[in-house]
Amino acid sequence: MPAAKYFSPVGAARSARTLLGASALLAAVSVFAQTAPEISGFGTLGVTHERGAGGRGYVRNSTQPGTSSSFGGALDSRLGAQFDWAFVPDWEASVQAVAVKRPQGTPASESVERAYIGWRPLANTRLRAGRINPDIFLYADSRNVGYSLPWARPPVDFYGFAPVVAIDGLDLDQQWHAGDADWRLRVTHGSARASVTDLEGARVPLRGRGLTALALNRFQDGLLLKLSFLQGHLGFDAGDQVAALRQGLDEVAGIPVPGVSEQVAALQRNLWTEGNIRYLSLAAQYETGPWTLIGEASNLTVPNSPLASRRAYASAGYRRNGFTYYVTAGAARPRRSEESSPDFVSSLSPVVGEAVAQQAQALGNFAVAAGNNFRYDQNTVGIGVRWDFSSNAALKLQWDRFRVASNGGAGLRYFNGAATDGQILTVLVDFVWGQ
């Protein structure tokens, strides 16, 4: 049979791209091998003690399994290393990896938080390709570097839901000076893969596509203002249980009883697993003399999802003789009210019998609870002190009190849906090296 019959233009194009990609990778490896990197690192060693809601699975962010006891060291402890290359004349590269407790089954690749190659065609312009941290928070690039944070941890009410912390794609950074202010614009586009945790602390894969992040910074006379925006499509791999639940609800919707299909439709929407998101954030940081004032506020829009929420926090710190005393207050509020369980027993029993109606009711109750577990409805107040006892290390002591409303415990694991409150005392040491 003629060989030409097996020729595919698409296959040839893919082969060419593969060959070019492999050649570029080999060239990059060759350059890296000939250029010694600058190596630096950071870490946090800490312990926490919880009261009131101990064992409820308090989390620093949604990628963590959550605390499993009143006393432990996994919440904040972490270790990171960064490798930076500077090529002549205008090329650079960076790789950062962070070791932190993650849910079982998390791929090792997710420990690589940053890995990119950058080019500066102009002094104030940088293009990057690879894994990049989108600039959607005030501390987007340093949320794991505890030494750079004024507190023991980023405010959980605001930073707790932050699964999209790295985008694989392209990034443009442009800086300029206008009037008396310094400006910076960053645009990032690409896809994301991450692991978040469910109510039991188990891993749930997350995928993002078509993600576009934009950040505009303005700095003048100690005042930093930041406007951030992110939009794209997110999806969770909810697993077989949610698929089986949806199938069961579809069967209930098919029962010819007025109003039942509408009730089931509401339950299906509450079981959000994928869709478009839109995130908008405003941040300000002002340093004057010994005082530092910080605040961020955001709005997360997710159509037909209990994830939609508004968040904000404010913090004030005062430095004196190597010590910084600070207070914080934050809150997260859902944009949708909690879903209530329908009364399938009364409406379906005359048609399908009490036993089947009870099964339908159980499905409805489970769907309500599963959906409401996505809701953030909490607030936190905290007070702490930071002692910079070395040029590259700081000791922090922080006390927080948090309150979680009923069916608003997305920031906790092992949550039973009832309102709760608790206190958490944190003692830790942050350090950096090779900076």
C-alpha positions as CSV (number, residue, x, y, z in Angstrom):
1,M,0.0,0.0,0.0
2,P,1.5,3.4,-0.9
3,A,3.3,5.1,1.9
4,A,1.6,8.4,1.0
5,K,-1.6,7.1,2.3
6,Y,-0.2,7.1,5.8
7,F,0.9,10.7,5.7
8,S,-1.0,13.1,8.0
9,P,-0.4,16.9,7.8
10,V,-1.8,17.2,11.4
11,G,0.5,14.4,12.6
12,A,3.5,16.0,10.8
13,A,2.7,19.4,12.5
14,R,2.5,17.8,15.9
15,S,5.8,16.0,15.2
16,A,7.4,19.2,14.2
17,R,6.2,21.0,17.4
18,T,7.4,18.1,19.5
19,L,10.8,18.2,17.8
20,L,11.1,22.0,18.3
21,G,9.9,21.7,21.9
22,A,12.5,19.0,22.6
23,S,15.2,21.1,21.0
24,A,14.3,24.1,23.1
25,L,14.2,22.0,26.2
26,L,17.6,20.6,25.4
27,A,19.0,24.0,24.8
28,A,17.6,25.3,28.1
29,V,19.1,22.3,30.0
30,S,22.4,23.0,28.3
31,V,22.3,26.7,29.4
32,F,21.3,25.8,32.9
33,A,24.1,23.2,33.1
34,Q,26.6,25.9,32.3
35,T,25.2,28.6,34.6
36,A,25.4,28.3,38.4
37,P,22.1,29.3,40.0
38,E,21.6,31.5,43.0
39,I,20.1,29.3,45.7
40,S,17.9,30.7,48.5
41,G,15.3,29.3,50.7
42,F,12.7,29.9,53.4
43,G,10.8,28.0,56.1
44,T,8.5,28.1,59.0
45,L,8.6,25.9,62.1
46,G,5.5,26.4,64.2
47,V,3.0,24.8,66.5
48,T,-0.7,25.6,67.1
49,H,-3.1,24.9,70.0
50,E,-6.8,25.0,69.4
51,R,-9.6,25.4,71.9
52,G,-13.4,25.2,71.3
53,A,-13.3,23.8,67.8
54,G,-10.3,21.5,68.3
55,G,-10.3,18.6,65.8
56,R,-12.7,20.4,63.5
57,G,-10.0,20.6,60.8
58,Y,-8.9,24.2,60.9
59,V,-7.1,25.0,57.6
60,R,-4.7,27.7,56.5
61,N,-6.1,27.4,52.9
62,S,-8.2,25.0,50.9
63,T,-5.3,22.9,49.7
64,Q,-4.7,21.5,53.2
65,P,-6.1,18.4,54.9
66,G,-6.9,20.4,58.1
67,T,-5.8,19.9,61.6
68,S,-6.8,16.6,63.2
69,S,-6.1,17.4,66.9
70,S,-6.0,20.4,69.3
71,F,-2.2,20.5,69.2
72,G,0.0,20.1,66.2
73,G,2.7,21.6,63.9
74,A,1.4,20.9,60.4
75,L,-0.8,23.9,59.9
76,D,2.0,26.5,59.2
77,S,5.2,24.5,59.0
78,R,6.8,24.4,55.6
79,L,10.2,24.5,53.8
80,G,11.0,26.1,50.5
81,A,13.9,26.4,48.1
82,Q,14.4,28.7,45.1
83,F,16.8,28.5,42.3
84,D,17.4,31.6,40.2
85,W,19.4,31.9,37.0
86,A,20.5,35.2,35.3
87,F,21.6,34.9,31.7
88,V,23.4,37.5,29.7
89,P,22.1,39.8,28.5
90,D,18.4,39.8,29.3
91,W,17.3,36.2,30.2
92,E,16.4,34.8,33.5
93,A,14.8,31.7,35.0
94,S,13.4,30.6,38.4
95,V,12.2,27.4,40.1
96,Q,10.6,27.4,43.5
97,A,9.5,24.3,45.4
98,V,7.6,24.2,48.7
99,A,7.4,21.2,51.0
100,V,4.2,21.4,53.1
101,K,1.6,18.9,54.3
102,R,-0.8,18.2,51.4
103,P,-3.6,15.7,51.0
104,Q,-2.7,12.1,50.2
105,G,-2.3,11.4,46.5
106,T,-1.2,14.9,45.6
107,P,1.2,14.8,42.6
108,A,4.8,15.8,43.4
109,S,4.6,18.3,40.6
110,E,2.2,20.5,42.7
111,S,5.0,21.1,45.1
112,V,6.7,23.2,42.3
113,E,5.0,26.5,42.9
114,R,7.0,28.4,40.3
115,A,9.1,27.4,37.3
116,Y,9.6,29.9,34.4
117,I,11.9,31.4,31.9
118,G,11.8,35.2,31.5
119,W,13.1,37.7,28.9
120,R,13.4,41.4,29.3
121,P,13.3,43.0,25.9
122,L,13.2,46.5,27.6
123,A,14.4,47.6,31.0
124,N,10.9,47.8,32.4
125,T,9.3,45.0,30.4
126,R,9.4,41.3,31.3
127,L,7.9,38.3,29.5
128,R,7.7,34.9,31.2
129,A,6.6,31.5,30.2
130,G,6.1,28.5,32.5
131,R,4.5,28.2,35.9
132,I,3.8,31.6,37.4
133,N,2.0,33.0,40.4
134,P,-0.9,35.2,39.2
135,D,-0.8,38.6,41.0
136,I,-4.3,38.4,42.5
137,F,-3.4,39.0,46.1
138,L,-1.3,41.5,48.0
139,Y,1.0,38.6,49.0
140,A,0.5,36.5,45.9
141,D,4.3,35.9,45.4
142,S,5.1,35.4,49.1
143,R,2.2,33.7,50.8
144,N,4.4,30.8,51.7
145,V,7.4,32.9,52.8
146,G,6.4,33.5,56.4
147,Y,9.3,35.9,57.0
148,S,7.8,38.4,54.5
149,L,4.4,38.4,56.2
150,P,3.7,40.6,59.2
151,W,1.5,37.8,60.7
152,A,1.8,34.2,61.6
153,R,-0.2,33.3,58.4
154,P,-2.1,35.2,55.7
155,P,-5.6,36.1,57.0
156,V,-7.6,32.9,56.5
157,D,-10.9,34.6,55.8
158,F,-9.4,36.2,52.8
159,Y,-6.6,33.8,51.6
160,G,-8.3,30.6,52.7
161,F,-10.0,30.0,49.4
162,A,-7.0,30.3,47.0
163,P,-6.7,27.2,44.9
164,V,-5.5,29.1,41.8
165,V,-2.1,30.1,43.1
166,A,-0.1,29.0,40.0
167,I,-0.9,29.3,36.3
168,D,0.9,27.4,33.6
169,G,1.1,29.9,30.7
170,L,2.4,33.3,29.8
171,D,2.9,36.5,31.8
172,L,3.6,40.1,30.8
173,D,5.0,42.6,33.4
174,Q,5.3,46.3,32.6
175,Q,6.5,49.0,34.9
176,W,6.6,52.8,34.4
177,H,6.8,56.1,36.3
178,A,4.1,58.8,35.9
179,G,3.9,62.0,37.8
180,D,5.1,61.1,41.3
181,A,3.9,57.5,41.3
182,D,5.4,54.2,40.2
183,W,3.0,51.9,38.3
184,R,3.1,48.2,37.4
185,L,0.8,46.1,35.2
186,R,0.8,42.3,35.1
187,V,-1.2,40.1,32.8
188,T,-1.1,36.3,33.1
189,H,-2.9,33.8,30.9
190,G,-3.0,30.0,30.9
191,S,-4.3,26.9,32.7
192,A,-4.0,25.5,36.2
193,R,-3.9,22.2,38.0
194,A,-4.2,21.9,41.8
195,S,-5.5,19.8,44.6
196,V,-8.0,21.0,47.2
197,T,-9.6,19.0,50.0
198,D,-13.1,18.0,50.8
199,L,-14.9,17.9,54.1
200,E,-13.0,14.8,55.2
201,G,-9.6,16.3,54.2
202,A,-9.3,14.0,51.1
203,R,-7.8,15.2,47.8
204,V,-10.1,16.7,45.1
205,P,-8.4,17.5,41.8
206,L,-9.1,20.9,40.4
207,R,-8.6,22.1,36.8
208,G,-8.7,25.6,35.4
209,R,-8.7,26.6,31.8
210,G,-8.8,29.9,30.0
211,L,-7.6,31.7,33.1
212,T,-6.7,35.4,32.7
213,A,-5.4,37.4,35.6
214,L,-4.7,41.1,35.7
215,A,-3.1,43.3,38.4
216,L,-2.5,47.0,38.4
217,N,-0.3,48.5,41.2
218,R,0.3,52.1,42.1
219,F,2.9,53.2,44.7
220,Q,3.5,56.6,46.0
221,D,4.8,58.0,49.3
222,G,4.5,54.7,51.2
223,L,1.0,53.9,49.8
224,L,0.5,50.9,47.7
225,L,-2.8,50.4,45.9
226,K,-3.6,47.2,43.9
227,L,-6.5,46.3,41.7
228,S,-6.7,42.6,40.7
229,F,-8.9,40.6,38.4
230,L,-9.2,36.9,37.5
231,Q,-11.6,35.1,35.2
232,G,-11.8,31.7,33.6
233,H,-13.3,28.2,34.0
234,L,-12.8,26.0,37.0
235,G,-13.9,22.4,37.6
236,F,-13.6,19.9,40.4
237,D,-13.3,16.1,40.0
238,A,-16.1,15.4,42.5
239,G,-15.8,11.7,42.2
240,D,-18.3,8.8,41.9
241,Q,-20.4,9.7,44.9
242,V,-21.5,13.0,43.5
243,A,-22.1,11.4,40.1
244,A,-24.3,8.8,41.7
245,L,-26.1,11.5,43.7
246,R,-26.9,13.5,40.6
247,Q,-28.2,10.3,38.9
248,G,-30.5,9.6,41.9
249,L,-31.8,13.2,41.8
250,D,-32.5,12.9,38.1
251,E,-34.7,9.9,38.9
252,V,-36.5,11.8,41.5
253,A,-37.1,14.7,39.1
254,G,-38.8,12.3,36.7
255,I,-41.6,11.4,39.2
256,P,-44.7,13.1,37.9
257,V,-45.5,15.3,40.9
258,P,-46.0,19.1,40.5
259,G,-43.0,21.1,41.9
260,V,-40.6,18.2,42.4
261,S,-38.6,18.8,39.2
262,E,-38.1,22.5,40.3
263,Q,-36.9,21.5,43.7
264,V,-34.5,18.9,42.3
265,A,-33.1,21.6,39.9
266,A,-32.3,23.8,42.8
267,L,-30.5,20.9,44.5
268,Q,-28.5,20.2,41.3
269,R,-27.4,23.8,41.1
270,N,-26.2,23.6,44.7
271,L,-24.0,20.7,43.8
272,W,-21.7,22.9,41.8
273,T,-18.6,21.2,40.3
274,E,-17.6,23.4,37.4
275,G,-18.3,26.7,35.7
276,N,-17.0,30.2,35.0
277,I,-15.7,32.3,37.8
278,R,-14.9,36.0,38.1
279,Y,-12.8,37.4,40.9
280,L,-12.2,41.1,41.7
281,S,-10.0,42.4,44.5
282,L,-8.9,45.8,45.9
283,A,-5.9,46.1,48.2
284,A,-4.0,48.8,50.0
285,Q,-0.9,48.9,52.2
286,Y,0.4,52.1,53.8
287,E,3.6,52.5,55.7
288,T,4.3,55.6,57.7
289,G,7.0,55.7,60.4
290,P,6.5,52.8,62.7
291,W,3.0,52.1,61.5
292,T,1.8,49.6,58.8
293,L,-1.8,49.5,57.7
294,I,-3.1,46.7,55.4
295,G,-6.5,45.9,53.9
296,E,-7.9,43.8,51.1
297,A,-11.4,43.2,49.9
298,S,-12.7,40.8,47.2
299,N,-15.8,39.6,45.4
300,L,-15.9,36.1,43.9
301,T,-18.7,35.6,41.4
302,V,-19.6,32.0,40.5
303,P,-23.1,31.7,38.9
304,N,-25.4,29.2,40.5
305,S,-22.8,28.2,43.1
306,P,-22.6,28.3,46.9
307,L,-18.9,29.2,46.4
308,A,-19.8,32.8,45.5
309,S,-18.6,35.0,48.3
310,R,-17.3,38.4,49.5
311,R,-14.2,38.7,51.7
312,A,-12.3,41.4,53.5
313,Y,-9.7,42.0,56.2
314,A,-7.9,44.8,57.8
315,S,-4.7,44.9,59.8
316,A,-2.6,47.4,61.8
317,G,0.9,47.0,63.0
318,Y,3.3,49.1,65.1
319,R,7.1,48.5,65.1
320,R,9.3,49.4,68.1
321,N,12.8,48.2,69.1
322,G,12.7,45.0,66.9
323,F,9.2,44.1,67.9
324,T,6.0,44.5,65.8
325,Y,2.6,44.5,67.5
326,Y,-0.4,43.9,65.3
327,V,-4.1,43.3,65.2
328,T,-6.3,41.8,62.4
329,A,-9.9,41.4,61.7
330,G,-11.5,39.6,58.7
331,A,-14.7,38.1,57.4
332,A,-16.0,35.9,54.5
333,R,-19.7,36.0,53.6
334,P,-21.6,33.9,51.0
335,R,-23.5,35.6,48.3
336,R,-26.2,32.9,48.3
337,S,-28.3,31.9,51.2
338,E,-28.1,28.3,52.4
339,E,-30.2,25.7,50.6
340,S,-33.0,24.1,52.7
341,S,-34.1,20.4,52.4
342,P,-37.3,19.9,50.4
343,D,-40.2,17.8,52.0
344,F,-40.2,14.9,49.5
345,V,-41.8,12.6,52.0
346,S,-45.1,14.5,52.1
347,S,-45.2,15.2,48.3
348,L,-44.1,11.8,47.0
349,S,-45.5,9.3,49.4
350,P,-49.0,9.3,47.9
351,V,-47.5,8.5,44.5
352,V,-44.5,6.2,45.0
353,G,-45.1,5.0,48.6
354,E,-43.4,6.0,51.8
355,A,-40.3,3.8,51.4
356,V,-39.3,5.4,48.0
357,A,-40.2,8.8,49.3
358,Q,-37.9,8.3,52.3
359,Q,-35.1,7.4,49.9
360,A,-35.8,10.5,47.9
361,Q,-35.7,12.5,51.1
362,A,-32.4,11.1,52.0
363,L,-31.0,12.0,48.6
364,G,-32.3,15.6,49.0
365,N,-30.8,16.0,52.5
366,F,-27.5,14.7,51.3
367,A,-27.5,17.1,48.3
368,V,-28.3,20.0,50.6
369,A,-25.5,19.2,53.0
370,A,-23.0,18.5,50.2
371,G,-23.7,21.8,48.5
372,N,-23.8,23.9,51.7
373,N,-20.3,22.6,52.5
374,F,-19.0,24.9,49.8
375,R,-20.2,28.0,51.7
376,Y,-17.8,30.3,53.5
377,D,-19.5,32.2,56.4
378,Q,-17.0,33.0,59.0
379,N,-15.1,35.8,60.7
380,T,-11.8,36.1,62.6
381,V,-10.1,38.5,65.0
382,G,-6.5,38.2,66.0
383,I,-3.7,39.8,67.9
384,G,0.0,39.1,67.8
385,V,3.6,40.2,68.2
386,R,6.6,39.6,65.9
387,W,10.2,39.7,67.2
388,D,12.9,40.1,64.6
389,F,15.7,38.5,66.7
390,S,18.0,38.1,63.7
391,S,18.5,39.7,60.3
392,N,17.0,36.6,58.7
393,A,14.6,35.1,61.3
394,A,11.6,36.2,63.3
395,L,9.6,34.7,66.2
396,K,5.9,35.2,66.1
397,L,3.2,34.7,68.7
398,Q,-0.4,35.1,67.6
399,W,-3.9,34.4,69.1
400,D,-7.0,34.2,66.9
401,R,-10.7,33.8,67.7
402,F,-12.9,32.5,64.8
403,R,-16.6,32.1,64.4
404,V,-18.3,29.9,61.8
405,A,-22.0,30.2,61.0
406,S,-24.2,27.2,60.4
407,N,-23.7,25.7,57.0
408,G,-20.8,28.1,56.5
409,G,-17.8,25.9,57.3
410,A,-16.0,25.6,54.0
411,G,-12.9,26.9,55.8
412,L,-13.0,23.8,58.2
413,R,-12.7,20.1,57.7
414,Y,-14.7,17.5,59.6
415,F,-17.5,20.1,59.9
416,N,-20.9,18.9,61.0
417,G,-22.9,21.9,59.7
418,A,-23.6,23.5,63.1
419,A,-22.4,26.9,64.1
420,T,-19.1,26.8,66.0
421,D,-16.4,29.1,67.4
422,G,-12.9,28.5,68.6
423,Q,-9.5,29.9,69.5
424,I,-6.1,29.1,68.1
425,L,-2.8,30.0,69.6
426,T,0.3,30.0,67.3
427,V,4.0,30.1,68.1
428,L,6.4,29.9,65.2
429,V,9.7,30.9,63.8
430,D,10.1,32.2,60.2
431,F,13.5,32.2,58.5
432,V,15.1,32.9,55.2
433,W,18.6,32.1,53.9
434,G,20.7,33.0,50.8
435,Q,18.6,36.1,50.2
